Amino acid sequence: MREIIFDTETTGLDPREDRVIEIGGVELVNRFPTGRSFHVYINPQGREVHAEALAVHGISNAHLADKPIFDEIVAEFMAFIDGAHLVAHNATFDVNFINAEFARLGHPAIAAERVIDTLLIARRKHPMGPNSLDALCRRYGIDNARRTKHGALLDSELLSEVYIELIGGKQAALGLEVAERIAVEQTEVETRIIAIAARPAPLPSRLSEAEIVAHRALVEGLGEAAIWSGIALD
């Protein structure tokens, strides 16, 4: 199973008017990172970055002036996400912006069934919250010290770790590892038992002569059917 953990940064909050200015994504296959990633800054074609958005991600219009427009990166982005489930935190926001950019170019929208929202998963798993990306990193002991500002690629990398924790991936792997270790230990114990050889000579009896005589007298009194009959102690 192939999944793309992705994030966007934008000029503002309205996908009808504002534009995507950064996309970052990392690839998971069967819930393991492959090392493949996608990252691009995008020129918003004259749309100004809102002051509130700038305070969140720190990406200015000056920084974006020489970057490609969305039409110039869309083919590479579509190839990167092709056939994969798309995982995002508060996915409605990111997908709405991507679909608005697709619509401007006449590309089909991302289907809802392809999208996994980690915010919804977190709210079900931790209903008392908080469930922001930073809060989930703290909850799961994920180092987010580099996250002084929002950034699409870094946030995608952090979210990939959070996502694995949310779906229990590490716990499942730990359980498998423990089971394998127990199986190995059991095999080693069985091998050791099989390898034990018989003593070349029996140990000398610790019973005294008087104890042996007393035992014989007791057994004789039990009759021939007694299970102790015929068993020598010396």
Sequence and secondary structure as in RCSB ss.txt:
>XXXX:A:sequence
MREIIFDTETTGLDPREDRVIEIGGVELVNRFPTGRSFHVYINPQGREVHAEALAVHGISNAHLADKPIFDEIVA
EFMAFIDGAHLVAHNATFDVNFINAEFARLGHPAIAAERVIDTLLIARRKHPMGPNSLDALCRRYGIDNARRTKH
GALLDSELLSEVYIELIGGKQAALGLEVAERIAVEQTEVETRIIAIAARPAPLPSRLSEAEIVAHRALVEGLGEA
AIWSGIALD
>XXXX:A:secstr
 EEEEEEEEESSS TTT  EEEEEEEEEETTEEEEEEEEEE   TT    HHHHHHH   HHHHTTS  HHHHHH
HHHHHHTT EEEETTHHHHHHHHHHHHHHHT     GGGEEEHHHHHHHH TT   SHHHHHHHTT   TT SS 
 HHHHHHHHHHHHHHHTTHHHHHHHHHHHHHHHHHHHHHHHHHHH    SS       HHHHHHHHHHHHHH TT
STTTT    
